[in-house]
């Protein structure tokens, strides 16, 4: 028997077809989203989107299913009757407004030109004013659930974005019969059954101990927001591994699978990776490193950790508390540098040696000893998710001189992201949540020996590695196996189908002392600009927004 897992990332969707007996990946296929990330202007429009906007087209997600599933069937030679289940995972919180039948507002003629009618991607940060008010009201009312999110609710999360729709586009809010996570929406399309998974509800939508905050809290935010849960959402939540429904006849025809094939309840890309790399026990942390990094940690008990993204009972595996933290910008920072700040001579030198720019910079950066560049950076290009939970913060590189070279900056940026991970680990351990094992997954550690070694050196801990280049999709295929009844639970599926590399990256003792010194400098900057009185970053951000708003108003 076989299952298919589909991982919907920030820029593409990828499917794998897996043998349920041992997790062997027989075939994989990837489709880049036709519209990628919509952060400049809506398709067909010349009007520029405001700063901090990040949208997507929900039809791109359906294109992934239609394109990749037939490809993996063809490439593997597996008969559709032998595929017993399908599972998906998504970046989160990625949400959209729809009609009662699941039709996205974005596809309706009257709403296509309204930016609030499109998918709001996880890294849409324009709802910061709403997040600020959510936190202020929650603190004033003494809402106990706030501590479960490290003391701050993020602009990336569900109700910040929903409140933004209500206040900035009340007509869109009124027209939306549903506000829903994109992962749950895709499952709805595939099965005809609307479900809401427990993971996104717990980590992104304030559900703690099985309940949303009460109506009075939402009314305190905005009277028209009082009934958002009952009018636009669902209170019944579906546990991970449950069968959401069977594949409809329409989608069976579109994919080549059989009608009624079991479809698992949706999951989150980071959380589904944990069982994929056999990290299912307390104290095991998985760092899923790509565009951003999500840190997933299993704990025996619920503790309040400053700046964490949430703790949910059963949020990763059953019968354990799942913690989440993360960094907004990791691969994004490296891509920004390569695309915007690397001089032409580096590109020419890389081409002459048959390397891409990343490979050239990595090779040159690998020649440096820790601290040799004299730099330290703050990795806040898209704000800080953990432990400060503040998207108004911005990046910094300290120590640049006329002698500074591109590869030195590149290495300093890698180190900054590693320092951010160390800060997260230390925050958990200060709060009594042990981190005994770290497993690195995702494209960055898969491709870069330098990144792997720097992270081991900075954290001072061995770094275990995933055994699959498509760990989230593998994890989704495992939940599909549970939903199809192949395994009784995700622990059993993980034991048979999960993969962890035999290779372990050990920290270099000679590097650790220098990195301790650099980390101390990072922490001083971290506290000064993130927790101290120096709010220069916020003032600059406010000034930029003001100027851009004036320009947009002048040209409208």
C-alpha positions in Angstrom: 0.0 0.0 0.0 1.1 3.6 -0.7 0.2 7.1 0.3 0.8 10.5 -1.1 1.9 13.6 0.9 1.8 17.1 -0.5 3.8 19.9 1.1 2.6 23.4 0.3 5.5 25.7 0.9 6.0 29.5 0.4 6.9 29.3 -3.2 5.9 25.9 -4.4 4.1 22.7 -3.7 5.7 19.3 -3.8 4.2 15.8 -3.7 5.8 12.4 -2.8 4.5 8.9 -3.3 5.6 6.7 -0.4 5.6 3.0 0.4 3.8 2.7 3.8 5.9 -0.4 4.7 9.1 1.5 5.1 8.8 5.1 4.0 10.5 4.6 0.7 9.9 7.6 -1.5 9.1 6.2 -5.0 8.5 9.4 -6.8 8.3 13.2 -6.2 7.1 16.2 -8.2 7.2 19.9 -7.7 5.2 22.8 -9.1 6.2 26.4 -8.5 3.1 28.5 -7.8 2.2 30.4 -11.0 1.7 33.6 -9.0 4.4 33.0 -6.4 4.2 35.5 -3.5 2.0 38.5 -4.5 3.7 41.4 -2.7 4.0 44.1 -5.3 0.6 44.3 -7.1 -2.4 42.1 -7.7 -2.4 40.2 -11.0 -3.8 42.5 -13.7 -3.4 45.6 -11.6 -0.8 48.4 -11.6 -1.7 49.6 -8.1 1.2 48.8 -5.8 0.4 46.9 -2.6 1.3 48.6 0.7 4.4 47.6 2.6 4.3 44.3 4.6 1.7 42.7 2.4 2.2 39.1 1.2 -0.7 37.4 -0.7 -1.2 34.3 -2.7 -3.8 32.9 -5.2 -5.7 29.9 -3.8 -6.1 28.5 -7.3 -2.3 28.0 -7.3 -2.7 25.4 -4.6 -5.3 23.4 -6.6 -2.9 23.5 -9.6 -0.3 21.8 -7.4 -2.7 18.9 -6.7 -3.7 18.6 -10.3 -0.1 18.7 -11.6 1.9 16.8 -9.1 -0.3 13.8 -8.2 -0.6 12.5 -11.7 3.1 13.0 -12.1 4.1 10.9 -9.1 1.6 8.2 -10.2 3.1 8.0 -13.6 6.7 8.2 -12.4 6.2 5.4 -9.8 4.2 3.1 -11.8 1.9 2.5 -8.8 -1.7 1.7 -9.6 -4.2 4.2 -8.2 -6.0 1.4 -6.4 -2.9 0.8 -4.3 -2.8 4.4 -3.1 -4.9 4.3 0.1 -4.5 7.8 1.4 -3.6 11.5 0.8 -2.3 14.0 3.3 -1.2 17.7 3.0 0.6 20.2 5.1 0.9 24.0 4.7 2.7 27.1 5.9 0.6 28.7 8.6 -1.1 31.0 9.3 -2.1 31.3 5.7 -5.8 32.2 5.5 -8.5 33.3 3.1 -12.2 34.4 3.0 -14.7 32.3 1.1 -18.4 31.8 0.5 -20.4 29.2 2.3 -19.7 26.6 -0.4 -15.9 27.2 -0.2 -15.7 29.5 -3.2 -12.8 31.9 -2.6 -13.9 35.5 -2.8 -10.8 36.1 -5.0 -12.4 34.2 -7.9 -15.6 36.3 -7.9 -15.6 39.2 -10.3 -16.7 41.8 -7.8 -13.9 40.9 -5.4 -10.9 40.1 -7.6 -9.6 43.7 -7.4 -9.8 43.8 -3.6 -6.5 42.8 -1.9 -8.3 41.6 1.2 -10.2 39.0 -0.8 -7.0 37.0 -1.6 -5.0 34.6 0.5 -3.0 36.3 3.3 0.3 34.3 3.4 2.0 33.5 6.7 4.4 36.4 6.2 1.8 39.0 5.6 2.7 41.4 8.4 0.4 44.4 7.6 -2.0 43.4 10.5 0.5 44.5 13.2 -1.9 47.3 14.4 -4.6 44.7 14.9 -2.1 42.4 16.7 -1.0 45.2 19.0 -4.6 45.8 19.9 -5.3 42.1 20.5 -2.4 42.1 22.9 -3.5 45.3 24.7 -7.0 44.1 25.1 -6.0 40.6 26.2 -3.6 42.1 28.8 -6.2 44.5 30.1 -8.8 41.8 30.4 -6.4 39.3 32.0 -6.9 36.7 29.3 -5.1 33.6 30.5 -4.6 32.2 27.0 -2.1 34.9 26.2 0.7 33.3 28.2 0.4 30.2 26.1 1.7 32.3 23.2 4.7 33.6 25.0 2.8 36.8 26.1 2.2 38.1 22.6 -0.2 37.3 19.8 1.5 37.8 16.4 0.5 39.8 13.3 1.0 36.6 11.3 -1.8 34.8 13.0 -5.4 34.2 12.3 -7.4 36.8 14.2 -4.9 39.6 13.5 -5.6 39.0 9.8 -9.3 38.5 10.2 -9.6 41.7 12.2 -7.6 43.5 9.6 -10.2 42.4 7.0 -13.1 43.6 9.1 -11.6 47.0 9.8 -9.9 47.8 6.5 -12.4 46.1 4.2 -15.8 45.6 6.0 -17.5 44.8 2.7 -15.2 41.8 2.2 -15.7 40.7 5.8 -19.4 40.9 5.3 -19.3 39.0 2.0 -17.2 36.2 3.6 -19.2 33.4 5.0 -16.1 31.6 6.1 -12.6 32.7 7.2 -10.4 29.6 6.9 -6.8 28.4 6.9 -5.6 27.5 3.4 -4.7 24.0 4.5 -8.3 23.3 5.7 -9.7 25.0 2.5 -7.7 22.6 0.3 -9.0 19.6 2.2 -12.5 21.0 1.8 -12.1 21.2 -1.9 -10.7 17.6 -2.1 -13.4 16.0 0.0 -16.4 18.3 0.0 -16.2 18.3 3.8 -15.3 21.4 5.8 -12.9 20.6 8.7 -10.7 22.7 11.0 -7.5 21.0 12.2 -6.5 21.2 15.9 -3.0 22.3 15.1 -3.6 25.6 13.3 -6.5 26.3 15.6 -4.3 25.8 18.7 -1.2 27.7 17.4 -2.7 30.4 15.3 -6.3 30.9 16.5 -6.2 31.1 20.3 -7.7 27.7 21.0 -6.5 26.6 24.4 -7.8 23.7 26.4 -10.3 23.0 23.6 -11.9 26.4 23.5 -11.7 29.8 21.8 -11.7 33.0 23.9 -15.2 34.1 24.9 -17.4 36.3 22.8 -16.8 39.3 25.1 -13.1 39.3 24.2 -13.8 39.5 20.5 -16.5 42.2 21.1 -13.9 44.2 23.1 -11.7 44.3 20.0 -14.6 45.4 17.7 -18.3 45.0 18.3 -18.7 43.6 14.8 -16.1 41.0 15.6 -18.0 39.5 18.5 -19.4 36.5 16.6 -16.4 35.9 14.3 -16.0 32.3 15.6 -19.7 31.2 15.2 -20.4 33.2 12.0 -17.1 32.6 10.1 -15.4 29.6 11.6 -16.1 26.2 13.3 -15.9 25.2 16.9 -15.5 21.5 16.2 -11.8 20.7 15.7 -10.4 17.6 14.0 -7.4 15.8 15.5 -4.3 15.0 13.5 -4.4 11.6 11.7 -8.2 11.6 11.5 -9.9 10.9 8.1 -11.3 14.2 6.9 -13.3 12.5 4.2 -12.9 10.7 0.9 -11.7 12.1 -2.4 -14.6 13.4 -4.5 -15.3 12.1 -7.9 -14.2 15.4 -9.5 -10.9 15.3 -7.8 -10.4 11.6 -8.5 -10.8 12.4 -12.2 -8.4 15.3 -11.9 -5.7 13.4 -10.1 -6.0 9.9 -11.4 -6.7 8.5 -7.8 -9.7 6.5 -6.9 -12.9 8.2 -5.6 -13.2 7.8 -1.9 -9.4 7.6 -1.2 -8.9 8.6 2.4 -7.8 12.2 2.9 -6.3 13.1 6.2 -7.1 16.2 8.3 -4.7 19.0 7.3 -1.5 19.8 9.2 1.3 22.4 9.4 4.6 21.9 7.5 6.8 22.2 10.5 4.7 20.1 12.8 4.3 17.2 10.3 8.1 17.1 9.9 8.6 16.0 13.5 7.4 12.4 13.1 8.9 12.3 9.6 12.4 12.6 11.2 11.5 10.3 14.1 11.3 13.1 16.6 8.3 12.0 18.7 9.6 12.0 22.3 9.8 14.8 24.9 13.0 16.9 24.6 13.3 16.4 20.8 13.4 19.7 18.9 13.2 19.9 15.1 14.4 23.0 13.3 12.8 23.2 9.8 15.0 25.6 8.0 14.0 27.2 4.7 12.6 30.6 3.9 12.0 30.9 7.6 12.8 28.5 10.4 10.2 26.9 12.6 11.3 25.2 15.8 9.1 22.4 17.0 9.7 20.9 20.4 7.8 18.1 22.3 7.3 18.5 26.0 5.9 16.5 28.8 4.0 19.4 30.4 2.7 22.8 29.5 4.9 25.7 30.5 4.8 29.4 29.6 7.8 30.3 27.6 8.5 34.0 26.7 8.1 34.6 23.0 7.1 31.1 22.0 4.5 30.8 19.3 2.3 28.5 21.3 2.0 25.3 23.2 -0.8 22.9 22.3 -1.8 19.5 23.8 -1.6 17.1 20.9 -0.4 19.8 18.6 2.5 17.6 17.2 1.9 14.1 18.4 -0.9 12.7 20.7 -0.5 12.7 24.4 2.3 15.3 24.5 2.5 19.0 24.5 3.8 20.5 21.3 5.8 23.8 21.5 6.5 26.1 18.6 8.9 29.0 18.1 10.5 30.4 15.0 12.4 32.9 13.0 10.8 35.0 10.3 13.8 35.3 8.1 16.5 32.7 7.4 16.7 31.6 3.8 14.9 34.8 3.0 17.8 36.8 4.4 20.4 34.9 2.3 18.2 35.3 -0.8 17.9 39.1 -0.2 21.6 39.4 0.1 22.3 37.5 -3.1 19.6 39.2 -5.1 20.2 42.8 -3.9 23.6 43.3 -2.4 26.1 41.0 -4.2 28.3 42.9 -6.7 28.7 41.9 -10.3 32.2 40.6 -9.9 31.0 37.9 -7.5 28.5 36.7 -10.1 31.2 36.7 -12.8 33.7 34.9 -10.5 31.1 32.2 -9.6 30.1 31.7 -13.3 33.8 31.3 -14.3 34.2 28.5 -11.8 31.0 26.8 -12.7 29.3 27.7 -9.4 26.1 29.6 -8.6 26.4 32.6 -6.3 25.4 30.7 -3.2 28.0 28.0 -3.8 30.7 30.6 -4.4 29.8 32.6 -1.3 29.6 29.4 0.8 33.0 28.3 -0.4 34.7 31.6 0.3 32.9 32.0 3.7 34.1 28.5 4.7 37.7 29.7 4.5 37.1 32.2 7.3 37.7 31.5 11.0 34.9 32.4 13.4 35.1 36.1 14.2 37.6 36.8 11.5 35.2 39.1 9.6 34.6 41.3 12.7 30.9 41.4 12.1 27.7 40.7 14.0 24.2 40.9 12.6 20.6 40.9 13.8 18.5 38.5 11.7 15.3 40.6 11.7 14.8 41.3 8.0 11.1 40.5 8.4 10.9 41.3 12.1 11.3 38.9 15.0 9.0 36.0 15.6 10.6 34.5 18.7 11.4 35.6 21.3 10.3 39.2 20.8 7.2 38.7 18.6 7.6 42.1 16.9 7.4 42.5 13.1 8.4 46.2 13.4 12.0 45.3 14.1 14.5 45.3 11.3 17.9 43.8 10.3 21.3 45.2 11.3 24.9 44.4 10.4 27.5 45.9 12.8 31.2 46.1 12.1 31.4 46.8 8.4 34.5 48.5 7.2 36.1 49.3 3.8 37.8 45.9 4.0 34.6 43.9 4.4 33.9 41.5 1.5 30.6 39.9 0.4 31.5 36.4 1.6 32.1 37.9 5.1 28.7 39.5 5.2 27.2 36.2 4.0 28.8 34.3 6.8 27.7 36.9 9.4 24.1 36.5 8.2 24.3 32.7 8.6 25.7 33.2 12.1 23.0 35.7 13.0 20.3 33.1 12.2 22.2 30.5 14.2 22.3 33.0 17.1 18.6 33.5 16.8 18.1 29.7 17.2 20.3 29.6 20.2 18.3 32.4 21.8 15.1 30.3 21.3 16.7 27.1 22.7 17.9 29.0 25.8 14.4 30.6 26.3 12.9 27.1 26.4 15.4 25.8 28.9 15.2 28.8 31.1 11.5 28.1 31.3 12.0 24.5 32.3 11.4 22.9 28.9 14.5 20.8 28.1 16.0 20.5 24.7 17.9 17.2 24.6 18.1 16.6 20.8 18.2 18.9 17.8 17.3 17.6 14.3 17.8 20.0 11.4 15.4 19.5 8.4 14.6 21.5 5.3 16.4 22.7 2.2 19.1 24.8 4.0 20.8 22.1 6.1 20.3 19.6 3.3 22.3 21.7 0.8 24.8 23.6 3.0 27.6 22.0 5.0 28.6 25.5 6.2 25.2 26.2 7.6 25.1 22.8 9.4 28.5 23.3 11.0 27.8 26.9 12.1 24.6 25.9 13.8 26.3 23.1 15.6 29.2 25.4 16.7 26.9 28.3 17.8 24.5 26.1 19.8 27.3 23.9 21.1 25.1 20.8 20.4 25.3 17.9 18.0 23.0 18.4 15.0 21.1 15.4 13.8 19.9 15.5 10.2 16.7 14.5 8.4 16.9 11.4 6.2 14.6 12.9 3.6 14.9 15.9 1.4 11.1 16.1 1.5 10.5 15.6 5.2 7.2 17.6 5.4 5.7 15.8 2.4 6.9 12.5 3.9 5.2 13.4 7.2 2.0 14.2 5.4 2.1 10.8 3.7 2.5 9.2 7.2 -0.6 11.0 8.5 -2.4 9.8 5.3 -1.4 6.2 6.3 -2.9 6.8 9.8 -6.1 8.2 8.2 -6.3 5.2 5.9 -6.0 2.8 8.9 -2.6 1.4 7.8 -1.2 2.4 11.2 -3.1 2.9 14.5 -1.4 6.2 15.3 1.5 8.5 14.2 4.0 6.9 16.6 3.6 3.6 14.8 3.8 5.3 11.4 6.9 7.2 12.4 8.7 4.1 13.7 8.2 2.4 10.3 8.2 5.3 7.8 10.2 8.0 9.4 13.8 8.8 8.4 16.8 10.2 10.2 20.3 10.4 8.7 23.0 8.4 10.3 25.2 11.5 10.0 25.5 13.8 12.9 27.3 17.2 12.8 29.3 17.7 16.0 30.4 21.2 17.3 34.0 22.2 16.8 35.4 23.0 20.3 37.9 25.5 18.8 35.0 27.5 17.4 32.7 27.5 20.4 34.7 29.9 22.5 34.7 32.6 19.8 31.0 32.0 19.1 30.2 32.4 22.7 31.8 35.9 22.5 30.0 36.8 19.3 26.7 35.5 20.8 27.2 37.8 23.8 27.5 40.7 21.4 24.4 39.5 19.5 22.5 39.4 22.8 23.5 42.9 23.7 22.2 44.2 20.4 19.1 41.9 20.7 18.2 43.3 24.1 19.0 46.9 23.2 16.9 47.1 20.1 14.4 44.4 20.9 13.7 45.1 24.6 15.5 48.3 25.5 14.9 52.0 25.1 16.4 52.3 21.6 13.4 52.3 19.3 15.2 53.6 16.2 14.0 50.6 14.2 10.4 51.3 15.0 10.8 55.0 14.2 12.4 54.2 10.8 9.6 51.7 10.0 6.9 54.3 10.9 8.6 56.9 8.8 8.8 54.6 5.8 5.2 53.6 6.1 4.1 57.2 6.3 6.0 58.3 3.2 4.8 55.3 1.2 1.2 56.0 2.3 1.5 59.6 1.2 2.9 58.6 -2.1 0.2 56.0 -2.7 -2.5 58.6 -1.8 -0.9 61.1 -4.2 -1.0 58.7 -7.1 -4.4 57.2 -6.5 
